[in-house]
Amino acid sequence: MLKHLVNLVKGEVTGRVESGFPERVLNLCAEYGIVFWDLSWASPVEFTFTMTRRDWKRLRRLSRKIDCDMTAVSWRGTPFFLGRMRRRYGLWITLGICTALLFCGSFFIWDFEIEGNETISQQEILRALDKYGIGFGTYGFHVDSSELRNQMLLEIPELSYIAVNVRGCRAYVQVRERIPEPEIISKREPGNTVAAKDALITAIQPWDGQKMVLPGTTVKEGQLLISGVMQDNVTGVRYLRGMGKVYGRTWYHLQCRVPLTVREKVYTGEEKVRRALLVGKKRWNLYFSSSILGDTCDKITTWDEWELPGGVALPVTMVTEKLRTYEITERERSREEALALADTVLTARLDGYVEEGEVLSRELTGEVADGCLVVTLSAECEEQVGRLVEIPKS
């Protein structure tokens, strides 16, 4: 394969030889070290073979001493291609202009690659970079990484590190997000643990302070569970933090209404495709219709960034917009569908109430009233119900 590519770069010629003594041509090739391949005999006095362009010229010069007729049947390779193109001046001028534009364009930033962000979106980082003059079309050698780093850390406090490295027409942005500081609990500030909600206590684990209830006790919201005030005959009154974990059983009754008549989209099958070119920040529409859409139309937009072979980004993006029209129709929602929808909503609401615990049992019931399905979720849970409150200083 490699040898074939090398021969194509040099240029290959397939020739036909006619002679009363064709072996003389083959003897010339052997004598002067001319390499050929794909030898094929058409008759006892005629054959075809293939060799490089240079060897073909050499053999024609040597064959003048013998009686033979040599004709080039076909030729292929780089020299012949360039030979056909040598008089196409417009093509060469266009190629030169494109090469110059690519060379000059490599000094500007046309693409960004962001790494290390998890909670901060790429759009937020790009907006902050653009605010300080780093965007599409920015001259790459004008990027001062050290100064930009200080400005970006002030602009986005959630970042602890950022580096912008420009290689060619692409800017590599590496960020590290700041790790939030853990909440520091001061044991010097006195406090009490009280019930955050009504519950039946199942376990109590005081870390600091004195427990005021026992497992099996029913408590109300705000009732004292772990006291941070202790008194004895030796030391008198002592103020502690009153921290700990208190687990209890809780009961929830959540309700929601799901309409049994629903309005939904039904696509008519009519679609329209519009395209536009995005060159840098300039948009060129490739359609003549108005860009104002109707109220009953969905738009699906895709962006295809153009690249050269090797992954070299170009400042050109093809924007394709697919418009799909629809009609609003009404239909009756089944009881099973309404019940499943209510289950999803109520389960999400229950998960928001039970932050540290688990659901022990749940029951879902529903009844129809005023064109809606009224769904009730009854759940029994076991969760952490203790809440720390500060003791006001006198």
Solvent accessible surface area in square Angstrom, and as a share of the most:
residue,aa,sasa,rsa
1,M,176,0.79
2,L,136,0.67
3,K,142,0.60
4,H,85,0.38
5,L,83,0.41
6,V,66,0.38
7,N,16,0.08
8,L,49,0.24
9,V,98,0.57
10,K,115,0.49
11,G,0,0.00
12,E,1,0.01
13,V,5,0.03
14,T,26,0.15
15,G,0,0.00
16,R,75,0.28
17,V,0,0.00
18,E,74,0.33
19,S,13,0.08
20,G,57,0.55
21,F,113,0.47
22,P,7,0.05
23,E,85,0.38
24,R,106,0.39
25,V,0,0.00
26,L,39,0.20
27,N,90,0.46
28,L,23,0.12
29,C,2,0.01
30,A,85,0.66
31,E,126,0.57
32,Y,81,0.31
33,G,55,0.53
34,I,7,0.03
35,V,89,0.51
36,F,62,0.26
37,W,65,0.23
38,D,100,0.52
39,L,71,0.35
40,S,61,0.39
41,W,122,0.43
42,A,73,0.57
43,S,39,0.25
44,P,118,0.74
45,V,74,0.43
46,E,40,0.18
47,F,0,0.00
48,T,35,0.21
49,F,1,0.00
50,T,4,0.02
51,M,0,0.00
52,T,17,0.10
53,R,84,0.31
54,R,200,0.73
55,D,26,0.14
56,W,17,0.06
57,K,105,0.44
58,R,83,0.30
59,L,0,0.00
60,R,111,0.40
61,R,133,0.48
62,L,26,0.13
63,S,9,0.06
64,R,198,0.72
65,K,166,0.71
66,I,39,0.20
67,D,122,0.63
68,C,31,0.19
69,D,81,0.42
70,M,18,0.08
71,T,56,0.33
72,A,35,0.27
73,V,74,0.43
74,S,46,0.30
75,W,128,0.45
76,R,99,0.36
77,G,19,0.19
78,T,58,0.34
79,P,39,0.24
80,F,38,0.16
81,F,98,0.41
82,L,82,0.41
83,G,23,0.22
84,R,141,0.52
85,M,29,0.13
86,R,149,0.54
87,R,167,0.61
88,R,135,0.49
89,Y,142,0.54
90,G,48,0.46
91,L,89,0.44
92,W,99,0.35
93,I,109,0.55
94,T,74,0.43
95,L,95,0.47
96,G,40,0.38
97,I,95,0.48
98,C,62,0.37
99,T,79,0.46
100,A,52,0.40
101,L,119,0.59
102,L,84,0.42
103,F,132,0.55
104,C,69,0.41
105,G,18,0.17
106,S,42,0.27
107,F,69,0.29
108,F,68,0.29
109,I,0,0.00
110,W,56,0.20
111,D,25,0.13
112,F,29,0.12
113,E,62,0.28
114,I,18,0.09
115,E,85,0.38
116,G,40,0.38
117,N,36,0.18
118,E,159,0.71
119,T,120,0.70
120,I,11,0.06
121,S,53,0.34
122,Q,87,0.39
123,Q,110,0.49
124,E,63,0.28
125,I,0,0.00
126,L,54,0.27
127,R,155,0.57
128,A,7,0.05
129,L,0,0.00
130,D,68,0.35
131,K,134,0.57
132,Y,75,0.28
133,G,48,0.46
134,I,13,0.06
135,G,8,0.08
136,F,94,0.39
137,G,27,0.26
138,T,26,0.15
139,Y,76,0.29
140,G,11,0.11
141,F,146,0.61
142,H,140,0.63
143,V,24,0.14
144,D,74,0.38
145,S,44,0.28
146,S,58,0.38
147,E,92,0.41
148,L,9,0.05
149,R,82,0.30
150,N,91,0.47
151,Q,57,0.25
152,M,0,0.00
153,L,47,0.24
154,L,151,0.75
155,E,63,0.28
156,I,4,0.02
157,P,85,0.54
158,E,92,0.41
159,L,0,0.00
160,S,52,0.33
161,Y,91,0.35
162,I,1,0.01
163,A,14,0.11
164,V,5,0.03
165,N,58,0.30
166,V,47,0.27
167,R,150,0.55
168,G,48,0.47
169,C,14,0.08
170,R,51,0.18
171,A,0,0.00
172,Y,52,0.20
173,V,0,0.00
174,Q,66,0.29
175,V,0,0.00
176,R,128,0.47
177,E,41,0.18
178,R,131,0.48
179,I,150,0.76
180,P,114,0.71
181,E,160,0.72
182,P,112,0.70
183,E,155,0.70
184,I,157,0.80
185,I,93,0.47
186,S,48,0.31
187,K,144,0.61
188,R,225,0.82
189,E,65,0.29
190,P,20,0.13
191,G,0,0.00
192,N,30,0.15
193,T,3,0.02
194,V,16,0.09
195,A,0,0.00
196,A,33,0.25
197,K,51,0.22
198,D,78,0.41
199,A,4,0.03
200,L,56,0.28
201,I,1,0.01
202,T,47,0.27
203,A,36,0.28
204,I,20,0.10
205,Q,90,0.40
206,P,52,0.33
207,W,154,0.54
208,D,36,0.18
209,G,21,0.20
210,Q,87,0.39
211,K,92,0.39
212,M,99,0.44
213,V,13,0.07
214,L,114,0.57
215,P,74,0.46
216,G,57,0.54
217,T,48,0.28
218,T,97,0.56
219,V,1,0.00
220,K,134,0.57
221,E,116,0.52
222,G,43,0.42
223,Q,68,0.30
224,L,62,0.31
225,L,0,0.00
226,I,0,0.00
227,S,9,0.06
228,G,0,0.00
229,V,58,0.34
230,M,50,0.22
231,Q,141,0.63
232,D,62,0.32
233,N,160,0.82
234,V,138,0.79
235,T,82,0.48
236,G,27,0.26
237,V,75,0.43
238,R,99,0.36
239,Y,134,0.51
240,L,38,0.19
241,R,18,0.06
242,G,0,0.00
243,M,17,0.08
244,G,14,0.13
245,K,52,0.22
246,V,0,0.00
247,Y,58,0.22
248,G,0,0.00
249,R,98,0.36
250,T,3,0.02
251,W,133,0.47
252,Y,28,0.11
253,H,137,0.61
254,L,18,0.09
255,Q,105,0.47
256,C,20,0.12
257,R,132,0.48
258,V,8,0.05
259,P,70,0.44
260,L,31,0.16
261,T,63,0.37
262,V,28,0.16
263,R,165,0.60
264,E,63,0.28
265,K,98,0.41
266,V,71,0.41
267,Y,89,0.34
268,T,71,0.41
269,G,63,0.61
270,E,115,0.51
271,E,92,0.41
272,K,98,0.41
273,V,69,0.40
274,R,9,0.03
275,R,120,0.44
276,A,0,0.00
277,L,42,0.21
278,L,53,0.26
279,V,64,0.37
280,G,24,0.23
281,K,139,0.59
282,K,116,0.49
283,R,92,0.34
284,W,139,0.49
285,N,76,0.39
286,L,94,0.47
287,Y,35,0.13
288,F,212,0.88
289,S,48,0.31
290,S,74,0.47
291,S,72,0.46
292,I,152,0.77
293,L,59,0.29
294,G,53,0.51
295,D,140,0.73
296,T,67,0.39
297,C,27,0.16
298,D,34,0.17
299,K,95,0.40
300,I,85,0.43
301,T,39,0.22
302,T,69,0.40
303,W,156,0.55
304,D,80,0.42
305,E,115,0.52
306,W,109,0.38
307,E,99,0.44
308,L,57,0.28
309,P,128,0.81
310,G,82,0.78
311,G,32,0.31
312,V,69,0.40
313,A,8,0.06
314,L,42,0.21
315,P,35,0.22
316,V,25,0.15
317,T,19,0.11
318,M,38,0.17
319,V,2,0.01
320,T,28,0.16
321,E,10,0.04
322,K,77,0.33
323,L,12,0.06
324,R,71,0.26
325,T,41,0.24
326,Y,24,0.09
327,E,102,0.46
328,I,74,0.38
329,T,52,0.30
330,E,119,0.53
331,R,89,0.33
332,E,127,0.57
333,R,35,0.13
334,S,56,0.36
335,R,113,0.41
336,E,125,0.56
337,E,67,0.30
338,A,0,0.00
339,L,53,0.27
340,A,61,0.48
341,L,81,0.40
342,A,0,0.00
343,D,44,0.23
344,T,92,0.54
345,V,69,0.40
346,L,0,0.00
347,T,48,0.28
348,A,66,0.51
349,R,90,0.33
350,L,2,0.01
351,D,85,0.44
352,G,51,0.49
353,Y,104,0.40
354,V,16,0.09
355,E,160,0.72
356,E,75,0.34
357,G,46,0.44
358,E,103,0.46
359,V,56,0.32
360,L,71,0.36
361,S,60,0.39
362,R,106,0.39
363,E,107,0.48
364,L,45,0.23
365,T,71,0.41
366,G,21,0.20
367,E,115,0.52
368,V,87,0.50
369,A,39,0.30
370,D,134,0.69
371,G,49,0.47
372,C,23,0.14
373,L,0,0.00
374,V,15,0.09
375,V,0,0.00
376,T,33,0.19
377,L,0,0.00
378,S,35,0.22
379,A,5,0.04
380,E,36,0.16
381,C,0,0.00
382,E,50,0.22
383,E,3,0.01
384,Q,37,0.16
385,V,0,0.00
386,G,14,0.14
387,R,112,0.41
388,L,67,0.33
389,V,45,0.26
390,E,99,0.45
391,I,31,0.16
392,P,119,0.75
393,K,152,0.64
394,S,162,1.05
